[in-house]
Amino acid sequence: MSRRTLLRGAAAVAGAGAAGALAGCSSDDNSGGTGTKAQTTITYWDWYASQAGWVDNEIKLFQQAHPGIAVKKTTQVSDKYADLVSLAYRSNNPPDILMVPKSPQLSQQVTQDWLLPVDKWATKDWQSRFPQSSFVEGVDMFDGKIYTAPFAAPAPSLQLYVHHKVFKDAGLTESDGSVKLPKSWDDVTHAAEAIASKSGGKVAPFGFGNSTNTTLAWWLDLFVRGAGSPGGAAVGGIDGMDYRVGQWTFGTDRNYADVINLLLEWKNKNWFYPNSMSISDEQARAFFERGRFGMTVGGVWNQPEWTEHKFTDYSLVTLPAPDGNPKALFYGPPGGKFVAVSSKSKHADEAWAWFDWLYSKDAGKRWVEQGQGLSVYADNNDPKGVTFAPFAQYVAMSGTAVVGPQPTVRNPLLTKLELPAVKPDINDVLSGIWTGQLKDVQGTLSSLTDKMNQALSDAVKKVGTGASQKDFAFPDWDLTKPYTTKPGA
């Protein structure tokens, strides 16, 4: 997931960022859980790898409750998933029910007749169990018809992870012996000073793995939000813009330059693990686990691997702010998507039954309790129901993510917008600044801002009459509260 459409956690379904290690894995248990052959087998595709345990358990429970239906699961590699779905439709052999691919846009999947409207089953009573604004034209509804639904709540997509032993060895503890977690920029700086000093340089205060040229943007994103900038630097496409003004503001919002200069200040003090630019995020996770450095930035997708290795000696905080009080939050769109029924399915009723099961409150509760992410049902997001302490900390952060403005709700014509990628992008710019190839931080950010805003202007013109750049501006938005976009407003 893009981390804001993720991180909704997550998120995208905040955890999907870690998926992709398991390919072509299928469940061959078609018994329906009763010892007798199921009457109907439906095929189901997703890209969940680390979340496979939750899916498999839901299949088991579903088949026990529906002995006439068996679910045959196939888990595809995440970065090939969209291509494989497209190929399946071209060959007229798609699954009965599938996790909605990230591309093409959902509106295009609908116009290409990939997906089946579920209004036949998704009655008003069924819809009423979801939170307000869960079904939104241009998001999960098109021409008044429902095709999918939100599964996860908007989620805090990025956190600062703190290694307990490294902090304790540096004397960073409270009076009761617990780790003293940083909340402000000064707290983070003081913790880094202590780690560097007490370890004699043997342990780096910070570390990351930027071999894929993406993780530096996570640091920028996390810290600028705390300072009061809503645009997600780590989020691609439209979702990374500052909706207060309807433009990208890398060059005009001083928080971006301030955070970059703060990171450079830490770098010049040799506080970052020296190979951070060349190692992968997976290697960085392993080095953090081993205590090579004391702090790293990432998402909840870090936790399954550490849990597998029985590493639990860490805590997480989010939105470190200049004064310790975050001025902005994480934002997701209203509505959402998870799974959909294929228009080509010959077993639509049975596919709907599985669709309905996955969207049940009980399935969402098990999703949270098993440490996979946040549920669209707020009652499920209770840290008291989570036995694993680090994930309970994550669940307790659910209030730091809310629904934000959504231009396509205001003007459904914008679902036709096709925004081209601008290169170099923010990831390239950050790498260039970090390595010293780009010396002028402010000038570089301003140039990037101009190029991105020009690309948006050109894309809006191609949408045609009825679309305007003003559709992207929400000047009345309070960054500390949810925003409900009114159609046409």
ABEGO torsion letter per residue (X at the ends): XBAAABAAGGGGGAAAAABGABBGBBBABAAGGAGBBBABBBBBBBABAAAAAAAAAAAAAAAAABAABBBBBBBBBAAAAAAAAAAAAAAGBBBABBBBBAOBBAAAAAAAGABBBAAAABBAAAAAABBBGABBBGAABBGGBBABBBABBBBBABBBBBBAAAAAAAGBBBAAGBBBBBABAAAAAAAAAAAAAAAGGABBABBBBAAAGAAAAAAAAAAAAAAGBABBAABBEAAABBAAAGBBAAAABAAAAAAAAAAAAAAAAGABBAAAAABBAAAAAAAAAAGABABBBBBAAAAAAAAAAGBABBBBBBGBBAAGBBABBBBBBBEEBBBBBBAABABAAAAAAAAAAAABAAAAAAAAAAGAEBBABAAABBAAABABAAAAAAAAAAAABBBBBBAAAABAAAAABBBBBBOBBAAAAAAAAAAGABABAAAAAAAAAAAAAAAAAAAAAAAEBGBBAAAABBAABBAABBBBBBBGX
